[in-house]
Amino acid sequence: MEHRNLLGTRDAIRTVEARGHGPALAERTAALTRAAFSASGRCPGLPRADGWAETGGDVLADLERGARIWTGFDRHGEAVGCVRALPGTDGTWAVRRLAVVPRARGRSVGGLLMRALEDGARAGGAARVVLDAVVERGNPVFYCRLGYRTTAHFPGPDKPLSEVRMERDLAAPDRGLPYPWGGEPVPLWDGPLRVWFCGPHGTVALPCVAGPDPRAAVAALAVRAARLVGAPALFRGADGLARPGGVPADPRPCEAVPAFAMPRSVDAGVLALWRTGG
């Protein structure tokens, strides 16, 4: 199945499902994935994402488990991104390694690849698509805009990072959700929170209790934050804590504050629940 999206003549992108399951396809997909993941993340100092070391053997192992692969091509026929999915027996498909090379970002390549995957899943009888996304890298924001909802928060299995499980009901309309409240209207965290703000004079995290109306709580905290870091104090995310606490005002921007950039490297009991763009 081929999809084409015309974003203007210069940005025409088409997505094609790969045919075949051999080593050549695996090596091409691995090389494209490495090229995409070689770029640095949104926050300095994070561990490298797993995709930077992808091998043909990794992809071939997925293919042997029944993985399907879609590749995006630009108007010159050059591959600019790829994604693969593992079909499950319970009507659920799991996303693996959405990758877009740096030069093609900002051209809807990732969204086109995901829509092609979803169309393939529907045609295969799936009811939902699921994926795991790293909070500190800002990935959940992208998936929420594609209509994915957060269903769980959990610590990364092999790095001091925080992850979310997200899913999309394939019967739902193709529309984006505002992040984070659209994908998680009521916080899936029963314990105390600390909410991050940045302003003209730095960064601060204020303690908060999760409740049924998180937007109202954040709006009230923003007034307090503005007195500490200047106005406007922008909401930048929140962490789930084992015990109540905050982070004093720091003159550095959020990404330079270790407790914001990678909270589990400072305290393994903390989970980054949400991170928004600056």
C-alpha positions as a Markdown table, in Angstrom:
| # | Residue | x | y | z |
|---|---|---|---|---|
| 1 | Met | 0.0 | 0.0 | 0.0 |
| 2 | Glu | 1.3 | 3.4 | -1.0 |
| 3 | His | 0.4 | 6.8 | 0.6 |
| 4 | Arg | 1.2 | 10.2 | -0.9 |
| 5 | Asn | 1.1 | 13.5 | 0.8 |
| 6 | Leu | 1.6 | 16.7 | -1.2 |
| 7 | Leu | 2.9 | 19.4 | 1.1 |
| 8 | Gly | 3.9 | 21.6 | -1.9 |
| 9 | Thr | 6.0 | 20.4 | -4.8 |
| 10 | Arg | 9.2 | 20.6 | -2.9 |
| 11 | Asp | 7.9 | 18.6 | 0.0 |
| 12 | Ala | 6.1 | 15.7 | -1.7 |
| 13 | Ile | 6.4 | 12.6 | 0.5 |
| 14 | Arg | 5.2 | 9.1 | -0.2 |
| 15 | Thr | 5.1 | 6.2 | 2.2 |
| 16 | Val | 5.4 | 2.6 | 0.9 |
| 17 | Glu | 5.1 | -0.7 | 2.8 |
| 18 | Ala | 8.2 | -2.8 | 2.2 |
| 19 | Arg | 7.9 | -6.1 | 0.5 |
| 20 | Gly | 10.1 | -9.0 | 1.4 |
| 21 | His | 11.6 | -10.1 | 4.7 |
| 22 | Gly | 15.3 | -10.7 | 3.9 |
| 23 | Pro | 18.6 | -9.5 | 5.2 |
| 24 | Ala | 18.9 | -6.7 | 2.5 |
| 25 | Leu | 15.6 | -5.1 | 3.7 |
| 26 | Ala | 16.8 | -5.5 | 7.3 |
| 27 | Glu | 20.1 | -3.8 | 6.6 |
| 28 | Arg | 18.5 | -0.9 | 4.7 |
| 29 | Thr | 16.0 | -0.3 | 7.5 |
| 30 | Ala | 18.7 | -0.5 | 10.2 |
| 31 | Ala | 21.0 | 2.0 | 8.4 |
| 32 | Leu | 18.1 | 4.5 | 8.0 |
| 33 | Thr | 17.2 | 4.1 | 11.6 |
| 34 | Arg | 20.8 | 4.8 | 12.7 |
| 35 | Ala | 20.9 | 7.9 | 10.5 |
| 36 | Ala | 17.7 | 9.2 | 12.1 |
| 37 | Phe | 18.7 | 8.4 | 15.7 |
| 38 | Ser | 22.3 | 9.8 | 15.4 |
| 39 | Ala | 21.0 | 13.3 | 16.0 |
| 40 | Ser | 21.0 | 14.6 | 19.6 |
| 41 | Gly | 17.8 | 14.7 | 21.6 |
| 42 | Arg | 15.8 | 17.7 | 22.8 |
| 43 | Cys | 17.6 | 17.9 | 26.1 |
| 44 | Pro | 21.4 | 17.8 | 26.4 |
| 45 | Gly | 23.0 | 15.0 | 28.3 |
| 46 | Leu | 20.4 | 12.3 | 27.8 |
| 47 | Pro | 21.6 | 8.8 | 27.1 |
| 48 | Arg | 21.6 | 7.9 | 23.4 |
| 49 | Ala | 18.4 | 6.5 | 22.1 |
| 50 | Asp | 18.5 | 2.7 | 21.3 |
| 51 | Gly | 17.9 | 3.3 | 17.6 |
| 52 | Trp | 21.4 | 4.8 | 17.1 |
| 53 | Ala | 22.9 | 1.3 | 17.4 |
| 54 | Glu | 20.3 | -0.5 | 15.4 |
| 55 | Thr | 21.6 | -3.5 | 13.5 |
| 56 | Gly | 20.3 | -5.5 | 10.6 |
| 57 | Gly | 20.1 | -8.4 | 13.0 |
| 58 | Asp | 17.7 | -6.4 | 15.2 |
| 59 | Val | 15.4 | -5.7 | 12.3 |
| 60 | Leu | 15.6 | -9.2 | 11.0 |
| 61 | Ala | 14.6 | -10.6 | 14.4 |
| 62 | Asp | 11.5 | -8.3 | 14.2 |
| 63 | Leu | 10.8 | -9.5 | 10.7 |
| 64 | Glu | 11.0 | -13.1 | 11.8 |
| 65 | Arg | 8.3 | -12.2 | 14.4 |
| 66 | Gly | 6.0 | -10.9 | 11.7 |
| 67 | Ala | 6.9 | -7.2 | 11.7 |
| 68 | Arg | 5.7 | -4.9 | 8.9 |
| 69 | Ile | 7.8 | -2.0 | 7.7 |
| 70 | Trp | 6.9 | 1.3 | 6.0 |
| 71 | Thr | 9.4 | 3.7 | 4.5 |
| 72 | Gly | 9.0 | 7.3 | 3.5 |
| 73 | Phe | 10.5 | 8.7 | 0.3 |
| 74 | Asp | 11.0 | 12.3 | -0.8 |
| 75 | Arg | 10.4 | 13.6 | -4.3 |
| 76 | His | 13.9 | 12.4 | -5.4 |
| 77 | Gly | 13.2 | 8.9 | -4.3 |
| 78 | Glu | 15.5 | 9.0 | -1.3 |
| 79 | Ala | 14.4 | 7.3 | 1.9 |
| 80 | Val | 13.8 | 9.8 | 4.7 |
| 81 | Gly | 12.1 | 7.8 | 7.4 |
| 82 | Cys | 10.7 | 4.4 | 8.4 |
| 83 | Val | 8.6 | 2.7 | 11.0 |
| 84 | Arg | 7.8 | -0.9 | 11.8 |
| 85 | Ala | 5.0 | -2.6 | 13.8 |
| 86 | Leu | 4.6 | -6.0 | 15.3 |
| 87 | Pro | 1.0 | -7.4 | 14.9 |
| 88 | Gly | -0.3 | -9.1 | 18.0 |
| 89 | Thr | -2.9 | -11.9 | 18.3 |
| 90 | Asp | -5.2 | -9.8 | 20.5 |
| 91 | Gly | -6.1 | -7.1 | 17.9 |
| 92 | Thr | -3.2 | -4.9 | 19.1 |
| 93 | Trp | -0.3 | -3.7 | 16.9 |
| 94 | Ala | 2.9 | -2.4 | 18.6 |
| 95 | Val | 5.0 | 0.3 | 17.1 |
| 96 | Arg | 8.7 | -0.2 | 16.7 |
| 97 | Arg | 11.3 | 2.5 | 15.9 |
| 98 | Leu | 9.6 | 5.4 | 14.2 |
| 99 | Ala | 12.6 | 7.2 | 12.6 |
| 100 | Val | 13.0 | 10.3 | 10.5 |
| 101 | Val | 16.4 | 11.6 | 9.2 |
| 102 | Pro | 17.2 | 15.1 | 10.5 |
| 103 | Arg | 17.1 | 16.8 | 7.1 |
| 104 | Ala | 13.4 | 15.7 | 6.6 |
| 105 | Arg | 12.0 | 16.7 | 10.0 |
| 106 | Gly | 9.3 | 19.3 | 10.1 |
| 107 | Arg | 7.7 | 17.9 | 6.9 |
| 108 | Ser | 5.1 | 15.6 | 8.4 |
| 109 | Val | 7.1 | 12.5 | 7.6 |
| 110 | Gly | 6.6 | 10.9 | 11.0 |
| 111 | Gly | 2.9 | 11.5 | 11.0 |
| 112 | Leu | 2.5 | 10.1 | 7.5 |
| 113 | Leu | 4.4 | 7.0 | 8.4 |
| 114 | Met | 2.2 | 6.5 | 11.5 |
| 115 | Arg | -1.0 | 7.0 | 9.5 |
| 116 | Ala | 0.3 | 4.4 | 6.9 |
| 117 | Leu | 1.0 | 2.0 | 9.8 |
| 118 | Glu | -2.5 | 2.6 | 11.2 |
| 119 | Asp | -4.1 | 1.9 | 7.9 |
| 120 | Gly | -2.2 | -1.3 | 7.6 |
| 121 | Ala | -3.3 | -2.3 | 11.1 |
| 122 | Arg | -7.0 | -1.6 | 10.3 |
| 123 | Ala | -6.7 | -3.7 | 7.1 |
| 124 | Gly | -5.2 | -6.4 | 9.2 |
| 125 | Gly | -8.1 | -6.4 | 11.6 |
| 126 | Ala | -6.5 | -4.6 | 14.5 |
| 127 | Ala | -8.5 | -2.6 | 17.0 |
| 128 | Arg | -5.7 | -0.5 | 18.5 |
| 129 | Val | -2.1 | 0.6 | 18.1 |
| 130 | Val | 0.2 | 0.8 | 21.1 |
| 131 | Leu | 3.7 | 2.3 | 21.7 |
| 132 | Asp | 6.1 | 3.3 | 24.4 |
| 133 | Ala | 7.6 | 6.8 | 24.4 |
| 134 | Val | 10.3 | 8.5 | 26.5 |
| 135 | Val | 9.0 | 11.5 | 28.3 |
| 136 | Glu | 12.3 | 13.4 | 28.7 |
| 137 | Arg | 12.9 | 13.3 | 24.9 |
| 138 | Gly | 9.5 | 15.0 | 24.3 |
| 139 | Asn | 8.1 | 12.1 | 22.3 |
| 140 | Pro | 4.7 | 11.9 | 23.9 |
| 141 | Val | 3.8 | 15.4 | 22.6 |
| 142 | Phe | 4.2 | 14.2 | 19.0 |
| 143 | Tyr | 2.0 | 11.1 | 19.5 |
| 144 | Cys | -0.7 | 12.9 | 21.4 |
| 145 | Arg | -1.0 | 15.2 | 18.4 |
| 146 | Leu | -1.7 | 12.0 | 16.4 |
| 147 | Gly | -4.5 | 11.0 | 18.8 |
| 148 | Tyr | -2.6 | 8.7 | 21.1 |
| 149 | Arg | -3.6 | 8.6 | 24.8 |
| 150 | Thr | -1.4 | 7.8 | 27.8 |
| 151 | Thr | -2.4 | 4.6 | 29.6 |
| 152 | Ala | 0.5 | 4.1 | 32.0 |
| 153 | His | 3.7 | 5.7 | 33.4 |
| 154 | Phe | 6.8 | 3.6 | 34.2 |
| 155 | Pro | 10.6 | 3.8 | 34.6 |
| 156 | Gly | 12.7 | 3.0 | 31.6 |
| 157 | Pro | 14.0 | -0.5 | 31.8 |
| 158 | Asp | 17.7 | 0.1 | 31.0 |
| 159 | Lys | 18.3 | 3.9 | 31.4 |
| 160 | Pro | 17.4 | 6.5 | 34.0 |
| 161 | Leu | 14.6 | 7.8 | 32.0 |
| 162 | Ser | 10.8 | 7.8 | 32.3 |
| 163 | Glu | 8.4 | 6.2 | 29.7 |
| 164 | Val | 4.7 | 6.1 | 29.0 |
| 165 | Arg | 2.6 | 3.5 | 27.3 |
| 166 | Met | 0.3 | 5.2 | 24.7 |
| 167 | Glu | -2.5 | 3.7 | 22.6 |
| 168 | Arg | -4.8 | 4.8 | 19.8 |
| 169 | Asp | -8.3 | 3.3 | 19.2 |
| 170 | Leu | -8.4 | 2.7 | 15.4 |
| 171 | Ala | -12.1 | 3.4 | 15.4 |
| 172 | Ala | -11.6 | 6.9 | 16.7 |
| 173 | Pro | -11.6 | 9.9 | 14.4 |
| 174 | Asp | -8.2 | 11.0 | 13.0 |
| 175 | Arg | -7.7 | 14.1 | 15.1 |
| 176 | Gly | -5.0 | 15.3 | 17.4 |
| 177 | Leu | -5.3 | 15.7 | 21.2 |
| 178 | Pro | -3.9 | 18.6 | 23.2 |
| 179 | Tyr | -0.9 | 17.6 | 25.4 |
| 180 | Pro | -0.9 | 16.6 | 28.1 |
| 181 | Trp | -4.5 | 16.9 | 29.2 |
| 182 | Gly | -6.0 | 15.6 | 26.0 |
| 183 | Gly | -4.1 | 12.4 | 26.2 |
| 184 | Glu | -4.4 | 12.1 | 30.0 |
| 185 | Pro | -7.4 | 14.2 | 31.2 |
| 186 | Val | -6.9 | 13.0 | 34.8 |
| 187 | Pro | -3.3 | 12.3 | 35.9 |
| 188 | Leu | -2.5 | 8.6 | 36.2 |
| 189 | Trp | -0.5 | 9.2 | 39.3 |
| 190 | Asp | -1.8 | 8.8 | 42.8 |
| 191 | Gly | 1.1 | 10.4 | 44.7 |
| 192 | Pro | 2.4 | 13.9 | 45.1 |
| 193 | Leu | 3.6 | 15.9 | 42.1 |
| 194 | Arg | 6.1 | 18.7 | 41.4 |
| 195 | Val | 5.2 | 21.0 | 38.5 |
| 196 | Trp | 7.9 | 22.7 | 36.5 |
| 197 | Phe | 7.8 | 26.3 | 35.2 |
| 198 | Cys | 10.3 | 28.4 | 33.4 |
| 199 | Gly | 10.4 | 32.2 | 33.3 |
| 200 | Pro | 12.6 | 35.1 | 32.3 |
| 201 | His | 14.7 | 34.6 | 35.4 |
| 202 | Gly | 15.1 | 30.8 | 35.5 |
| 203 | Thr | 13.3 | 27.6 | 36.5 |
| 204 | Val | 11.3 | 26.3 | 39.5 |
| 205 | Ala | 9.3 | 23.2 | 40.4 |
| 206 | Leu | 6.5 | 23.6 | 42.9 |
| 207 | Pro | 4.8 | 20.9 | 44.9 |
| 208 | Cys | 1.3 | 19.9 | 43.9 |
| 209 | Val | -1.3 | 17.2 | 44.7 |
| 210 | Ala | -2.9 | 15.4 | 41.7 |
| 211 | Gly | -6.6 | 16.1 | 41.4 |
| 212 | Pro | -9.5 | 15.8 | 39.0 |
| 213 | Asp | -8.8 | 19.2 | 37.4 |
| 214 | Pro | -5.0 | 19.5 | 36.8 |
| 215 | Arg | -5.4 | 22.5 | 34.5 |
| 216 | Ala | -6.8 | 24.6 | 37.3 |
| 217 | Ala | -4.1 | 23.5 | 39.7 |
| 218 | Val | -1.4 | 24.4 | 37.1 |
| 219 | Ala | -2.9 | 27.8 | 36.5 |
| 220 | Ala | -2.9 | 28.6 | 40.2 |
| 221 | Leu | 0.7 | 27.4 | 40.5 |
| 222 | Ala | 1.8 | 29.6 | 37.6 |
| 223 | Val | 0.9 | 32.7 | 39.6 |
| 224 | Arg | 3.2 | 31.6 | 42.4 |
| 225 | Ala | 5.9 | 30.6 | 39.9 |
| 226 | Ala | 5.8 | 34.0 | 38.2 |
| 227 | Arg | 6.8 | 35.6 | 41.6 |
| 228 | Leu | 9.9 | 33.3 | 41.7 |
| 229 | Val | 11.1 | 33.2 | 38.0 |
| 230 | Gly | 9.3 | 36.1 | 36.4 |
| 231 | Ala | 6.3 | 36.4 | 34.2 |
| 232 | Pro | 5.2 | 34.8 | 32.1 |
| 233 | Ala | 5.9 | 31.5 | 34.0 |
| 234 | Leu | 5.4 | 28.8 | 31.4 |
| 235 | Phe | 4.3 | 25.3 | 32.3 |
| 236 | Arg | 7.0 | 22.8 | 31.3 |
| 237 | Gly | 5.9 | 19.6 | 32.8 |
| 238 | Ala | 5.5 | 17.6 | 36.0 |
| 239 | Asp | 7.1 | 14.7 | 37.9 |
| 240 | Gly | 5.6 | 12.0 | 40.0 |
| 241 | Leu | 7.2 | 11.7 | 43.5 |
| 242 | Ala | 7.4 | 9.2 | 46.3 |
| 243 | Arg | 7.2 | 12.1 | 48.8 |
| 244 | Pro | 6.1 | 15.7 | 48.5 |
| 245 | Gly | 8.7 | 18.3 | 47.4 |
| 246 | Gly | 9.8 | 20.9 | 44.9 |
| 247 | Val | 13.0 | 22.3 | 43.4 |
| 248 | Pro | 14.1 | 25.8 | 44.5 |
| 249 | Ala | 14.3 | 28.5 | 41.8 |
| 250 | Asp | 17.3 | 28.1 | 39.6 |
| 251 | Pro | 18.6 | 30.8 | 37.2 |
| 252 | Arg | 19.3 | 28.3 | 34.5 |
| 253 | Pro | 16.8 | 27.3 | 31.7 |
| 254 | Cys | 14.9 | 24.0 | 32.3 |
| 255 | Glu | 17.0 | 21.9 | 30.0 |
| 256 | Ala | 20.2 | 22.8 | 32.0 |
| 257 | Val | 18.6 | 21.7 | 35.4 |
| 258 | Pro | 19.4 | 18.0 | 35.9 |
| 259 | Ala | 16.3 | 17.4 | 38.0 |
| 260 | Phe | 14.2 | 18.5 | 34.9 |
| 261 | Ala | 16.3 | 17.1 | 32.1 |
| 262 | Met | 16.7 | 13.7 | 33.6 |
| 263 | Pro | 15.1 | 13.4 | 37.1 |
| 264 | Arg | 15.7 | 9.8 | 37.6 |
| 265 | Ser | 19.5 | 10.4 | 37.4 |
| 266 | Val | 19.1 | 12.7 | 40.5 |
| 267 | Asp | 16.5 | 10.6 | 42.3 |
| 268 | Ala | 15.6 | 7.1 | 41.1 |
| 269 | Gly | 12.2 | 7.3 | 42.8 |
| 270 | Val | 11.0 | 10.2 | 40.6 |
| 271 | Leu | 9.2 | 9.8 | 37.3 |
| 272 | Ala | 8.9 | 12.5 | 34.6 |
| 273 | Leu | 5.2 | 12.4 | 33.8 |
| 274 | Trp | 5.0 | 15.2 | 31.2 |
| 275 | Arg | 7.4 | 17.5 | 29.4 |
| 276 | Thr | 6.3 | 20.3 | 27.1 |
| 277 | Gly | 8.3 | 22.3 | 24.6 |
| 278 | Gly | 9.9 | 25.6 | 25.6 |
